[in-house]
Structure formats: C-alpha cells, structure tokens
C-alpha cells in the first residue's frame, strides 16, 4: 500500500456522459485502492457545461452535477469533490480555501484528459501529471511551436499518453519535443466481473459520437480527421458478410449516413439511453455479445497505438472486441478475444471467428483485461513515476 495525497482533475461535469464518468471512477477508485488519499476537482475556466438532452452548452451545471456527484457518492467520494461554477466562479462542494490547501499539500495532481488549464496553484504543485487520452492536436501544436501549447506543456512535469507508440518510428504523430510515457486505459476489473460467463444479447454493439469536429490535424501535408464516422462508412458490408447483428448507440438519427447504415444492416440506437446513466452504460456493455467499432482517423492512420477505454470495459466484462487497427496490435495480443482489422472483410472474418467458439474468445477477452488493463497495475506505474 502507498500513502500520499492525489488530486485528480477531469471534465465529467462539463461532459456528463456515462463513459466519461466511468473513466473518472476508474482513476479515483483505482488510486484509492493503492492506498492514496484521493480528491476530485473540476475547473473548466469559466466554460459552460454540455447539456446532452438539449445537445448544447449551457451555463447552469445543476443537472450535470447531480449525475456526477451521485456517482461519486455511491463510490465513497461524496465529500471529496469540488466544481468551480462557470457563472459565479464559486466553488461547489469543497470550499475554495480547502481546495487551495489540497493543491498545496498534494503529492501529485493528475490532469486527466488535459481537462485543466493550470494556474499558479497547480503549476507550483510537487508533480503535475498530464494524462492524455485523445492524442493528436496537442502534439501537432507543440511541434508547430504554438506558444499556447508550449505554455500549457511547461506547467507539467510528466506526460502520459494512450498513444502507446508515440515516439516510435511506427507512429506518425510528433512528440512535440516531450518525453511521453505510454499507458493504457485503466479498468476496475471487479466492477465488470459479474458479466463474465453470463448470457449475452446476441448483438455486437458500441457507444459513441457519430461525428466529432474541431480537432482535425495535418502532418506533412496529409489531413487526418478527428472523427469515426468516415471509417464507419467504409464498413457498410460487415453485417451482411458476418451475418451478425450490429447495433450502434449513437446520436445519428437521420440523414444520408443514417439511411446508408440502416440499409447496410446496422441497427441505430439512441445513445441517450446508455450515455446518461453510468449503470445503464455498464449494463449495455455487459449484456452485449461483443464490441464492433472503428477508430478516429487521427489515431488509426498515424499508427498511434491508441486503445479505447470503452473497449477495455468490454474486455473486462468478458466481451470480445473487434476494432480498427491503430498500431495497438504491436503491444497487445490479438486473434483471441481481441481482433484488429483494416477492411470490412477482415472485420467480418473476426466476428465469424468469435462466433465459432464464443466461450473461448470470451475467456480470452477477460484475460487480456486482467493482464493489460488492470487499474491497479497501470495507476501504480503513474504513481511511481510521480515519485509516490
């Protein structure tokens, strides 16, 4: 067991989606299990929060706070959080004075997702750790000498990334002159264990945004899109070739993409039912037969080695994963429980392989989660790098 104080910054109130809340919980609970005193703070610098029902940003955080703080309370963090209100600037939860004391005493501050723009209090901390979950734009801006990106990076002492290949010859993403430590999405294995060996729905699923905007990049004159929808449109033949029911829980509701995916045999489900409640999200993943998904162009064609925290949850639930090749196959075992593909035929073949011996692939999925995504192992590495 370790000892020490860890403060985690994140964006769960700003973006109160179930997958994001689970991402936070895996870190908070994981660090606590290692023996650390753990607190959650969120300061969006005055930015409004997202209302997933109205699908727009709003100034009032009450609804989002209720969702996030309820999840925190269920896991023992009811009096260990603070949120800075974007309208008033006041601290909700722990008082501002108490937050300042926490930051002064913290042995490490984890800037999860790069959610925090560090101020003097965080910059002067013993160890401010940048934990990047969505690589691409930040690295390119650093490489281009963007002064704001350079200022931001200078506040941190350590840099971790889900782009496992960053810095290697196989990865096209630049390092921006920083030393990046590779890591993977941590999962609390016991929180997903009760699905292992249970009957499934017979449907491969995934959950996510159909089209992302705003973080496209260019490397050596080549454009890379920060969105999955382009790669999904290349997989129209997968349901028919595999004979497998595939359901996408997403915000896609109409239009040309919707019609083409439906005509190709995909079932489109509203993401609202699964994305607004952490328990519903967990149950949806756990009752699925497996995951079929693609990756954003930014992490796929660059050979980044990135892997999804949502896919790690499927594996932990004993649900096999079929996902687009990003270079992760260089450091993770594939061919049993986890498959990567580069085209529709490879994806269909992977699904058929899983269905030919589902029990074996389900066991293999859980074994991969145990070996490579255990929160205890991954967060211990981050803590030790921070000197704890």
C-alpha positions in Angstrom: 0.0 0.0 0.0 1.2 3.5 -0.8 0.5 6.8 1.0 0.1 10.3 -0.2 -2.4 12.8 -1.5 -3.6 12.7 -5.1 -5.9 15.3 -6.7 -7.5 14.3 -10.0 -8.8 16.9 -12.5 -11.3 15.8 -15.1 -14.3 17.1 -17.2 -17.1 14.8 -16.0 -19.4 17.7 -15.1 -18.7 19.6 -18.3 -19.4 16.4 -20.3 -21.6 14.2 -18.1 -21.6 11.1 -20.4 -21.5 7.7 -18.7 -18.4 6.6 -20.4 -16.6 9.7 -19.2 -17.9 9.2 -15.7 -16.6 5.7 -15.7 -13.2 6.9 -16.9 -13.1 9.2 -13.9 -14.2 6.5 -11.4 -11.6 4.0 -12.7 -8.9 6.5 -11.8 -10.4 7.8 -8.5 -11.2 4.3 -7.1 -8.0 2.8 -8.5 -5.7 5.3 -6.8 -7.6 5.0 -3.6 -7.2 1.2 -3.7 -3.4 1.7 -4.0 -3.6 3.5 -0.6 -3.7 7.1 -1.6 -5.9 9.9 -0.3 -7.8 11.0 -3.4 -9.9 14.0 -4.3 -11.7 15.1 -7.4 -11.6 18.8 -8.6 -13.0 20.3 -11.8 -12.3 23.8 -13.1 -13.3 24.5 -16.7 -12.0 28.0 -16.5 -15.5 29.5 -17.0 -16.5 27.3 -19.9 -20.2 26.3 -19.9 -21.2 22.7 -19.4 -22.8 20.5 -22.1 -26.5 19.5 -21.8 -26.7 16.1 -23.6 -30.5 16.3 -23.8 -30.7 19.8 -25.4 -27.4 19.0 -27.2 -25.9 22.4 -26.5 -23.7 24.1 -23.9 -25.4 25.9 -21.1 -24.3 28.0 -18.1 -26.2 26.1 -15.4 -24.4 23.0 -14.1 -27.1 21.7 -11.7 -28.3 18.7 -13.8 -24.8 17.6 -14.7 -23.6 18.0 -11.1 -26.4 15.8 -9.9 -25.4 13.0 -12.2 -21.7 13.1 -11.4 -22.0 13.7 -7.6 -24.5 10.8 -7.4 -21.9 8.5 -9.0 -19.2 9.9 -6.7 -21.3 9.4 -3.6 -22.0 5.8 -4.5 -18.3 5.1 -4.5 -17.3 6.9 -1.4 -16.4 10.3 -2.7 -19.4 12.3 -1.5 -17.3 14.8 0.4 -14.2 14.7 -1.8 -15.1 16.8 -4.8 -15.3 20.4 -5.9 -16.6 22.1 -9.0 -16.0 25.7 -10.0 -19.2 27.2 -11.2 -18.8 28.7 -14.7 -21.3 31.5 -13.9 -20.3 32.7 -10.5 -16.8 31.3 -10.2 -17.7 30.0 -6.8 -16.6 26.5 -5.6 -19.3 24.0 -5.1 -18.6 21.0 -2.8 -15.3 21.6 -1.1 -14.7 25.3 -0.4 -12.1 27.3 -2.4 -9.9 27.6 0.7 -10.0 23.9 1.2 -9.1 23.3 -2.4 -6.2 25.6 -2.2 -4.9 23.6 0.8 -5.3 20.4 -1.1 -3.3 21.7 -4.0 -0.6 22.9 -1.7 -0.4 19.5 0.1 -0.9 17.3 -3.0 1.9 14.8 -3.7 0.6 14.6 -7.3 -2.1 16.3 -9.4 -3.4 14.2 -12.3 -4.6 16.3 -15.3 -6.8 13.6 -16.8 -7.7 14.3 -20.4 -5.8 17.5 -20.1 -9.0 18.9 -18.7 -7.4 21.6 -16.6 -5.6 24.8 -17.9 -3.2 25.0 -15.0 -3.0 28.2 -12.9 -0.3 29.1 -10.4 -1.6 26.7 -7.7 -1.3 23.7 -10.0 1.9 24.8 -11.7 3.6 25.1 -8.3 2.5 21.6 -7.2 5.0 18.9 -6.4 4.2 17.0 -9.6 1.5 17.9 -12.2 0.9 15.0 -14.5 -0.6 15.3 -17.9 -2.6 12.2 -18.8 -3.6 12.4 -22.5 -6.4 10.1 -23.6 -7.1 11.6 -27.0 -3.8 12.2 -28.9 -3.3 14.3 -32.0 -3.9 18.0 -31.8 -1.8 18.8 -28.8 1.3 17.0 -30.2 0.9 18.8 -33.5 0.5 22.2 -31.9 3.7 21.6 -29.9 5.6 20.5 -33.0 4.5 23.7 -34.8 5.7 25.9 -31.9 2.2 27.1 -30.9 3.0 29.4 -27.9 -0.2 28.5 -26.0 0.6 24.8 -26.3 4.2 25.3 -25.2 3.0 27.4 -22.2 0.5 24.7 -21.3 3.0 21.9 -21.5 5.6 23.8 -19.4 3.3 23.6 -16.4 3.5 19.8 -16.3 6.3 17.6 -15.0 5.3 14.2 -16.5 3.4 13.3 -19.7 1.5 10.1 -20.2 -0.5 9.1 -23.3 -2.8 6.4 -24.6 -0.9 6.7 -27.9 1.3 3.7 -26.9 3.5 4.0 -30.0 4.2 7.8 -29.7 7.9 8.4 -30.1 8.5 5.2 -32.1 9.3 5.0 -35.8 5.9 3.4 -36.5 4.0 6.4 -35.2 3.4 9.4 -37.4 2.3 11.7 -34.6 5.0 14.1 -33.5 6.3 14.1 -29.9 6.4 17.9 -29.8 9.8 17.6 -28.1 8.4 15.9 -25.0 9.2 12.6 -23.4 5.9 10.6 -23.5 5.3 7.7 -21.2 2.9 5.1 -22.7 0.0 3.8 -20.7 -3.4 2.2 -21.3 -7.0 2.9 -20.1 -7.3 1.5 -16.5 -10.3 -0.6 -15.6 -11.5 -1.7 -12.2 -11.8 -5.4 -13.1 -14.2 -6.3 -10.3 -16.8 -3.7 -11.4 -17.2 -5.6 -14.7 -16.6 -9.2 -13.5 -20.2 -10.1 -12.9 -20.9 -10.2 -16.6 -18.2 -12.8 -17.3 -19.8 -16.1 -18.4 -23.3 -14.6 -18.4 -25.7 -14.9 -21.4 -25.4 -12.1 -23.9 -27.9 -10.3 -26.1 -26.6 -11.8 -29.3 -25.8 -8.3 -30.6 -22.4 -6.7 -31.2 -22.6 -3.1 -30.1 -20.6 0.1 -29.5 -21.4 3.5 -27.9 -20.1 6.8 -29.1 -20.4 10.1 -31.0 -21.1 9.7 -34.7 -19.2 12.8 -35.9 -16.6 14.8 -34.0 -15.5 18.2 -35.1 -12.8 20.7 -34.2 -9.5 18.7 -33.8 -8.6 17.6 -37.3 -4.8 17.8 -37.9 -2.3 17.9 -40.7 1.0 16.1 -40.8 3.4 16.7 -43.7 0.6 17.9 -45.9 -1.7 14.9 -45.1 -5.1 15.6 -43.5 -6.3 13.4 -40.6 -9.9 13.6 -39.4 -10.8 13.7 -35.7 -13.9 11.6 -36.2 -15.1 8.0 -36.5 -17.9 8.4 -39.0 -15.7 8.3 -42.1 -14.3 4.9 -41.1 -17.7 3.5 -40.2 -18.9 4.4 -43.7 -16.1 2.1 -45.0 -17.6 -0.8 -43.1 -21.0 -1.0 -44.6 -20.6 -4.6 -45.7 -19.7 -6.0 -42.3 -23.2 -7.0 -41.0 -24.1 -8.9 -44.2 -20.7 -10.6 -44.6 -20.6 -11.7 -41.0 -24.3 -12.5 -40.6 -24.1 -10.8 -37.2 -26.5 -8.2 -35.7 -24.6 -5.0 -35.0 -26.0 -2.0 -33.1 -24.5 1.4 -32.8 -25.6 3.5 -29.9 -25.0 7.0 -31.2 -26.6 10.4 -31.8 -27.2 9.6 -35.5 -30.9 9.9 -36.1 -31.5 10.9 -39.8 -29.8 12.0 -43.0 -27.8 10.2 -45.6 -25.4 8.5 -43.2 -28.3 7.1 -41.2 -30.0 5.8 -44.3 -26.9 4.1 -45.6 -26.1 2.5 -42.3 -29.6 1.2 -41.9 -29.7 -0.1 -45.4 -26.5 -1.9 -44.8 -28.0 -3.8 -41.9 -26.8 -1.8 -38.9 -29.2 -1.1 -36.1 -29.0 2.5 -34.9 -30.0 3.1 -31.3 -30.2 6.4 -29.5 -27.1 6.9 -27.3 -29.3 8.7 -24.7 -30.5 5.5 -23.0 -26.9 4.3 -22.4 -25.0 7.5 -22.1 -26.9 9.4 -19.4 -26.6 6.8 -16.6 -23.4 5.0 -15.6 -25.2 1.9 -14.6 -27.2 1.7 -17.8 -23.9 2.1 -19.7 -22.3 -0.7 -17.8 -25.3 -3.0 -18.3 -25.4 -2.2 -22.0 -21.8 -3.2 -22.5 -22.1 -6.2 -20.2 -25.1 -7.6 -22.0 -23.6 -7.2 -25.5 -22.2 -10.1 -27.3 -19.1 -8.1 -28.0 -17.9 -4.8 -29.5 -17.6 -3.9 -33.1 -16.2 -0.4 -33.7 -13.8 1.8 -35.7 -11.3 4.4 -34.6 -10.9 8.0 -35.3 -8.8 8.7 -38.4 -6.3 10.7 -36.3 -5.3 7.6 -34.2 -5.8 4.9 -36.9 -3.7 6.1 -39.9 -1.0 7.6 -37.8 -0.2 4.2 -36.2 -0.5 5.8 -32.8 -1.1 2.5 -30.8 -4.2 4.2 -29.2 -6.8 2.0 -27.5 -10.2 2.9 -26.3 -11.2 2.9 -22.6 -14.7 1.8 -23.6 -13.2 -1.2 -25.5 -11.2 -2.0 -22.3 -14.5 -2.2 -20.4 -15.9 -4.7 -23.0 -12.8 -6.8 -22.5 -13.2 -6.6 -18.7 -16.8 -7.8 -19.0 -15.6 -10.8 -21.0 -17.0 -9.4 -24.2 -14.7 -9.8 -27.2 -13.7 -6.7 -29.2 -13.3 -6.2 -32.9 -11.8 -2.8 -33.6 -9.9 -0.9 -36.2 -6.1 -1.3 -36.4 -4.3 1.7 -34.8 -0.9 0.0 -34.1 -2.1 -1.3 -30.7 -1.6 -4.8 -32.2 2.1 -4.3 -31.8 1.9 -4.4 -28.0 -1.4 -6.2 -27.3 -2.2 -9.8 -28.2 -4.8 -10.2 -31.0 -6.5 -13.2 -32.5 -8.3 -14.4 -29.4 -10.8 -12.2 -27.5 -9.4 -9.1 -29.3 -9.2 -8.6 -33.1 -8.0 -5.7 -35.2 -8.9 -5.1 -38.8 -8.0 -2.9 -41.8 -11.0 -3.5 -44.0 -14.6 -4.8 -44.0 -13.6 -8.4 -44.9 -11.1 -8.6 -42.0 -13.7 -7.3 -39.6 -16.3 -9.8 -40.8 -13.8 -12.7 -40.5 -13.0 -11.6 -37.0 -16.7 -11.7 -35.9 -17.1 -15.1 -37.6 -14.1 -16.4 -35.7 -15.5 -15.2 -32.4 -18.9 -16.8 -33.1 -17.3 -20.1 -34.0 -16.1 -20.5 -30.4 -17.6 -17.8 -28.3 -16.8 -19.2 -24.9 -13.0 -19.3 -25.7 -13.0 -15.8 -27.0 -15.0 -14.5 -24.0 -12.4 -16.0 -21.7 -9.6 -14.6 -23.7 -11.1 -11.1 -23.6 -11.2 -11.2 -19.8 -7.6 -12.5 -19.7 -6.4 -9.6 -21.8 -8.2 -7.1 -19.5 -6.5 -8.8 -16.5 -3.1 -8.6 -18.0 -3.1 -5.3 -19.7 -5.8 -3.0 -18.4 -5.9 -3.7 -14.6 -6.2 -0.3 -12.9 -4.0 -1.4 -10.1 -1.1 -2.1 -12.4 -1.4 0.9 -14.6 -2.1 3.5 -11.9 0.8 2.2 -9.8 3.1 2.9 -12.8 1.9 6.5 -12.9 2.2 7.0 -9.2 5.7 5.6 -9.1 6.8 7.8 -12.0 5.4 10.8 -10.0 7.7 9.7 -7.1 4.9 8.4 -4.8 
